[in-house]
Amino acid sequence: MKKRADFQKVRETGRSKVGRFLVLSTLEDSTLPHLMVAYITTKKIGKAHDRNLVRRRLRSIVQHDLARITDPLRYLVLIARYNAVSASFAELQQDWTKLTSRLGLFTPPANSAA
């Protein structure tokens, strides 16, 4: 995602949830060829190396969970909040998991019969 119009469309017509470190917005679009993900890290987070660190962590978290997303034809906009730079990888991952489950993006885990 690089066009301002795409970001505006997700913001105006999509669903959004706010977590402790992240804001996740999503919009289904059947015309997309695949999942479109955007990472937003503003200068409020800190210097360039801090923003890059947060972006690298977020990319890793999303790549790890790509297979669990139920409908891959959608936009995802992941905005790092100002305190994301002080969060550990595990805290960011926990916030991501909570937001995605609140938005219903993941397939439910298979129940294991014991």
C-alpha positions as CSV (number, residue, x, y, z in Angstrom):
1,M,0.0,0.0,0.0
2,K,1.5,3.3,-1.0
3,K,-1.4,5.4,-2.2
4,R,-3.1,7.9,0.1
5,A,-6.5,6.9,-1.3
6,D,-6.0,3.3,0.0
7,F,-5.2,4.5,3.5
8,Q,-8.2,6.9,3.5
9,K,-10.5,4.1,2.3
10,V,-9.3,1.8,5.1
11,R,-9.6,4.6,7.7
12,E,-13.1,5.7,6.6
13,T,-14.9,2.5,5.8
14,G,-12.8,-0.2,7.6
15,R,-12.9,-1.5,11.1
16,S,-10.3,-0.5,13.7
17,K,-9.2,-1.5,17.2
18,V,-6.8,0.2,19.5
19,G,-4.4,-1.7,21.7
20,R,-1.7,-0.8,24.2
21,F,1.1,-0.5,21.6
22,L,-0.7,-0.8,18.3
23,V,-3.7,0.4,16.3
24,L,-5.0,-2.2,13.7
25,S,-7.3,-1.2,10.9
26,T,-8.7,-3.6,8.3
27,L,-10.9,-3.6,5.3
28,E,-12.0,-6.5,3.1
29,D,-11.6,-6.0,-0.6
30,S,-12.3,-8.8,-3.0
31,T,-10.6,-7.0,-5.9
32,L,-7.1,-7.3,-4.2
33,P,-4.8,-10.0,-5.6
34,H,-3.4,-10.7,-2.1
35,L,-3.2,-9.3,1.4
36,M,-2.0,-5.7,1.5
37,V,-0.2,-4.7,4.8
38,A,1.0,-1.2,5.7
39,Y,3.1,-0.3,8.7
40,I,3.0,3.2,10.0
41,T,5.6,4.5,12.4
42,T,5.6,8.2,13.1
43,K,8.3,10.4,14.5
44,K,6.5,10.4,17.8
45,I,8.1,6.9,18.3
46,G,11.6,8.3,18.2
47,K,14.6,8.5,15.9
48,A,14.9,6.5,12.7
49,H,16.7,3.5,14.2
50,D,13.8,3.2,16.8
51,R,11.2,3.4,14.1
52,N,13.0,0.9,12.0
53,L,13.3,-1.5,14.9
54,V,9.6,-1.3,15.6
55,R,8.8,-1.8,11.8
56,R,11.1,-4.9,11.7
57,R,9.4,-6.4,14.7
58,L,5.9,-5.8,13.3
59,R,6.8,-7.3,9.9
60,S,8.2,-10.4,11.7
61,I,5.0,-10.7,13.8
62,V,2.7,-10.4,10.8
63,Q,4.7,-12.8,8.6
64,H,4.6,-15.4,11.3
65,D,0.8,-15.3,11.5
66,L,-0.1,-14.8,7.7
67,A,-1.4,-18.4,7.4
68,R,-3.9,-17.9,10.2
69,I,-5.7,-15.0,8.6
70,T,-9.1,-16.1,7.5
71,D,-9.7,-13.8,4.5
72,P,-6.4,-13.0,2.7
73,L,-8.1,-10.4,0.4
74,R,-8.0,-7.4,2.6
75,Y,-6.1,-4.4,3.7
76,L,-4.3,-4.3,7.0
77,V,-2.9,-1.0,8.4
78,L,-0.8,-1.4,11.5
79,I,0.0,1.8,13.3
80,A,2.6,1.8,16.1
81,R,1.7,4.0,19.0
82,Y,4.3,6.2,20.7
83,N,5.1,3.6,23.5
84,A,5.7,0.8,21.0
85,V,9.5,1.5,21.0
86,S,9.7,0.6,24.7
87,A,7.7,-2.7,24.2
88,S,9.4,-6.0,23.9
89,F,8.9,-8.3,21.0
90,A,6.6,-10.5,23.1
91,E,4.5,-7.5,24.2
92,L,4.0,-6.4,20.6
93,Q,3.1,-9.9,19.6
94,Q,0.6,-10.2,22.4
95,D,-1.0,-6.9,21.5
96,W,-1.2,-8.0,17.8
97,T,-2.8,-11.3,18.8
98,K,-5.4,-9.5,21.0
99,L,-6.3,-7.0,18.2
100,T,-6.6,-9.6,15.5
101,S,-8.8,-11.8,17.6
102,R,-11.0,-8.8,18.5
103,L,-11.4,-8.1,14.8
104,G,-12.0,-11.7,14.0
105,L,-9.1,-12.0,11.5
106,F,-7.7,-15.4,12.7
107,T,-9.2,-18.8,12.0
108,P,-10.3,-20.4,15.2
109,P,-7.7,-23.0,16.6
110,A,-8.6,-26.6,16.0
111,N,-9.9,-28.3,19.1
112,S,-7.8,-31.3,20.0
113,A,-9.8,-34.2,21.3
114,A,-8.1,-35.7,24.3
